[in-house]
Amino acid sequence: MKDKRTKRTRFKLKKVSKRNRLSVFRSNNHLYAQVIDDVAGFTLASASSLEKNINKNESDRKKLAELVGKEIAKRSISKGINDVAFDKGKYKYHGLIKILADAARTEGLNF
């Protein structure tokens, strides 16, 4: 069952914006980000810290969050998606989530 913060966040996003959704998931070891089209129900672009092109030798999780944010921005912009709605899910906009969002913004993603 999704917790209250997740439901509240997604409800507000879908009510206010018709943009595609940049959803973030954080596990204990890895970060995942995907751009989702809620109308069609498809994932348009995704990036995670598990991918081979992202440097696994980074001991700092903050650097990994920055790399994932830049990669998701590059992939979504290459597919013509410049405007997204940031879905932080059940997480506070703090720490790794904030670093990922800021990195995506610096690469040119608008939210």
C-alpha positions in Angstrom: 0.0 0.0 0.0 1.3 3.4 -0.9 1.7 5.8 2.0 -0.1 9.1 2.4 2.7 11.3 1.2 2.9 9.4 -2.1 -0.8 9.6 -2.8 -0.9 13.3 -1.9 2.0 14.2 -4.1 0.8 12.3 -7.1 -2.8 13.6 -6.8 -1.6 17.2 -6.7 0.7 16.7 -9.7 -2.0 15.1 -11.8 -4.5 17.8 -10.8 -2.4 20.8 -11.6 -0.2 19.6 -14.5 -0.7 17.7 -17.8 3.1 17.3 -18.2 4.9 14.0 -18.2 6.0 13.0 -14.8 9.6 12.6 -13.6 9.4 9.9 -11.0 12.2 9.2 -8.6 12.8 6.1 -6.5 15.6 5.6 -3.9 16.5 2.3 -2.5 19.2 1.7 0.1 21.9 1.3 -2.6 20.6 2.8 -5.8 18.7 5.6 -7.4 16.2 5.3 -10.3 14.5 8.0 -12.3 11.9 7.7 -15.1 9.8 10.0 -17.2 6.3 8.6 -17.4 3.4 9.5 -19.7 0.4 9.0 -17.4 -2.2 9.3 -20.1 -0.8 6.4 -22.2 0.8 4.6 -19.2 4.3 4.3 -20.7 7.8 5.0 -19.5 9.4 7.4 -22.0 12.9 7.6 -20.6 14.7 6.1 -17.6 18.1 6.2 -15.9 19.5 4.5 -12.8 22.7 4.0 -10.9 22.8 0.4 -12.0 23.6 1.2 -15.6 27.0 0.4 -17.0 27.7 3.8 -18.4 27.4 5.4 -14.9 30.6 5.1 -13.0 30.2 2.5 -10.2 33.6 3.5 -8.7 32.1 6.6 -7.3 32.1 6.1 -3.5 29.9 9.2 -3.0 26.2 8.7 -3.4 25.8 12.4 -4.0 27.9 12.1 -7.2 25.8 9.1 -8.3 22.6 11.2 -7.8 24.1 14.0 -9.9 25.1 11.6 -12.7 21.6 10.0 -12.7 20.0 13.4 -12.8 22.1 14.6 -15.8 21.5 11.3 -17.6 17.7 11.4 -17.3 17.7 15.0 -18.5 19.8 14.2 -21.6 17.6 11.2 -22.5 14.3 13.0 -22.1 15.5 16.1 -24.0 16.8 13.9 -26.8 13.2 12.5 -27.1 11.8 16.0 -27.2 10.5 16.2 -23.7 11.6 19.5 -22.1 8.9 20.1 -19.5 8.1 17.6 -16.8 6.4 17.5 -13.4 8.8 16.4 -10.6 7.3 13.5 -8.6 9.4 13.0 -5.5 7.1 10.2 -4.4 7.3 9.4 -0.7 10.6 11.2 -0.2 11.2 14.7 1.2 12.8 17.2 -1.3 16.1 16.9 0.5 19.5 15.2 0.1 19.9 12.9 -2.8 16.4 13.7 -4.3 17.3 17.4 -4.3 20.7 16.8 -5.9 19.1 14.7 -8.6 16.5 17.3 -9.3 19.1 20.2 -9.4 21.3 18.2 -11.8 18.4 17.6 -14.1 17.5 21.3 -14.1 21.1 22.3 -14.9 21.0 20.0 -18.0 18.0 21.9 -19.3 14.9 20.0 -18.0 12.1 22.4 -16.9 10.0 21.7 -13.8 
